[in-house]
Amino acid sequence: MGVGDQRIELSSLRRIIAERLLTSKTTIPHFYLHTEADAAPLMEIRRQINLQAEATHGNKYTINDLVLKAVIGAMQAVPSVNATFGGDHILQYGEIGVAVAVAVEDGLVTPVVKNAAAKSLLQISREVKDLAARAREGKLLPNEFDGGTITVSNLGAHGIQSFDAIINPPQAAIISVGGIVEKPVVVDGEILPGLRLDLGLSCDHRVVDGAVGAEFLTQVKKLIEKPALMLV
């Protein structure tokens, strides 16, 4: 070791993260897709439902709450993504469990919203807030990490526009969400200001082929651009 170097022993969490990510990258054939969504409708519907929320239950919805709802809707529309590789078979899950990446002091944890398709936006929003708060306090129970069938990782709050995420085994896919940025877009031949959101999808190619992954990510984009469809 050189002058000023410091040896930092791995915490138990960091050790688990290292082992799982190494397993993922060395045993799962990843491929990556990206698309860009018009985020203006999402921002507008969030504004509207938050105004309603102030007068009723008081829960403030985040962009990530709506993205999670879109991912759940896409999983229902393209159920072959809601699966895992089983060696000599593919197991397609009967329920959707959305794992949400939460940064904590010494790493990253992914608590799960179980049976997510049966829950309303309000239920999802409240549950994610509760899971994230208790994750940062180190108060999650072991079974709250079980049952994930896809993970959503959002780095938009950190100023990141686009990134590729590593699959959380045994899941077959992970969604990466960047920040909403203002940029010029072409609308009917005119250059206008727009709000854009990058969506990434990392897939296990043993389970999900390119066309299926593209269909799934396109469905997420569709629900983000027409959010009323997922709030019916």
HELIX and SHEET records of a PDB file:
HELIX    1   1 SER A   12  THR A   27  1                                  16    
HELIX    2   2 ALA A   40  ALA A   55  1                                  16    
HELIX    3   3 ILE A   63  ALA A   77  1                                  15    
HELIX    4   4 PRO A   79  VAL A   81  5                                   3    
HELIX    5   5 ALA A  116  ALA A  118  5                                   3    
HELIX    6   6 LEU A  121  ARG A  136  1                                  16    
HELIX    7   7 PRO A  142  PHE A  145  5                                   4    
HELIX    8   8 GLY A  156  HIS A  158  5                                   3    
HELIX    9   9 GLY A  210  GLU A  225  1                                  16    
HELIX   10  10 PRO A  227  MET A  230  5                                   4    
SHEET    1   A 6 HIS A  30  ASP A  38  0                                        
SHEET    2   A 6 GLU A 190  ASP A 204 -1                                        
SHEET    3   A 6 ALA A 173  VAL A 187 -1                                        
SHEET    4   A 6 ILE A 150  ASN A 154  1                                        
SHEET    5   A 6 VAL A  98  VAL A 100  1                                        
SHEET    6   A 6 VAL A 112  VAL A 113 -1                                        
SHEET    1   B 2 ALA A  83  PHE A  85  0                                        
SHEET    2   B 2 ILE A  90  GLN A  92 -1                                        
SHEET    1   C 2 VAL A 102  VAL A 104  0                                        
SHEET    2   C 2 GLY A 107  VAL A 109 -1                                        
END                                                                             
